Amino acid sequence: MSSVNPDELKALVLAHIEDAEVNVVCYSGDDHFEMTVISASFAGKPRIARHKMVYAALGDNMRQAVHALALKTKTPEEASA
């Protein structure tokens, strides 16, 4: 199994959601991550659509290197509330 670090995951998300603010931490082993993504492109989208955008950015890492991902997605307005 390949491994990935938080900086690599952040770079993948930023490459696909260019206006995003991304925070990623590894919380257990080297394959359990917590990620918060803030992006205006989430506006008007339900949570599942937002998560799908992030999963698409992470690609095969979601099937291989990432065992668990605690994901929070917010618009800038939601993040500042």
Secondary structure per residue as TSV (DSSP state, phi and psi in degrees):
chain	resnum	aa	ss	phi	psi
A	1	M	-	360.0	136.3
A	2	S	-	-81.2	158.6
A	3	S	-	-118.9	161.5
A	4	V	-	-143.4	150.0
A	5	N	-	-110.3	167.4
A	6	P	H	-56.3	-38.2
A	7	D	H	-64.7	-36.8
A	8	E	H	-67.7	-40.9
A	9	L	H	-64.1	-42.6
A	10	K	H	-59.3	-45.0
A	11	A	H	-62.0	-38.4
A	12	L	H	-63.1	-44.4
A	13	V	H	-65.1	-44.9
A	14	L	H	-63.1	-29.3
A	15	A	H	-70.3	-24.5
A	16	H	H	-106.3	-26.4
A	17	I	S	-125.7	83.6
A	18	E	T	-63.2	-29.8
A	19	D	T	-89.3	7.4
A	20	A	-	-74.9	148.2
A	21	E	E	-105.3	125.7
A	22	V	E	-126.6	131.3
A	23	N	E	-125.6	125.3
A	24	V	E	-131.1	133.0
A	25	V	E	-133.0	147.7
A	26	C	E	-93.7	126.0
A	27	Y	E	-113.2	-6.1
A	28	S	E	-162.5	128.1
A	29	G	T	58.4	-145.4
A	30	D	T	-121.3	18.4
A	31	D	T	-138.8	12.7
A	32	H	E	-116.2	120.1
A	33	F	E	-128.3	151.4
A	34	E	E	-114.3	132.3
A	35	M	E	-136.2	134.7
A	36	T	E	-118.8	129.2
A	37	V	E	-124.5	123.7
A	38	I	E	-113.9	124.9
A	39	S	-	-155.3	138.8
A	40	A	G	-65.1	-23.9
A	41	S	G	-69.4	-8.5
A	42	F	G	-82.7	-11.4
A	43	A	T	-56.8	131.6
A	44	G	T	78.0	-0.1
A	45	K	-	-102.8	139.8
A	46	P	-	-71.0	164.3
A	47	R	H	-54.2	-42.9
A	48	I	H	-62.7	-38.6
A	49	A	H	-67.3	-39.1
A	50	R	H	-62.8	-46.2
A	51	H	H	-63.2	-39.1
A	52	K	H	-61.6	-35.8
A	53	M	H	-62.6	-42.6
A	54	V	H	-69.8	-44.1
A	55	Y	H	-60.1	-38.8
A	56	A	H	-62.9	-38.6
A	57	A	H	-65.7	-36.3
A	58	L	H	-78.7	-20.1
A	59	G	G	55.4	-135.4
A	60	D	G	-64.1	-16.7
A	61	N	G	-58.6	-29.1
A	62	M	G	-70.5	-20.1
A	63	R	T	-99.5	-15.9
A	64	Q	T	-121.1	-72.1
A	65	A	T	-79.9	-25.7
A	66	V	-	-103.5	113.6
A	67	H	S	-85.1	-39.2
A	68	A	E	-140.7	140.3
A	69	L	E	-137.5	113.1
A	70	A	E	-89.3	109.7
A	71	L	E	-116.4	129.9
A	72	K	E	-120.4	129.7
A	73	T	E	-123.9	132.4
A	74	K	E	-143.0	154.5
A	75	T	-	-82.0	164.6
A	76	P	H	-58.4	-35.9
A	77	E	H	-66.1	-41.9
A	78	E	H	-64.8	-37.5
A	79	A	H	-68.9	-32.4
A	80	S	H	-86.6	-9.3
A	81	A	-	-76.3	360.0
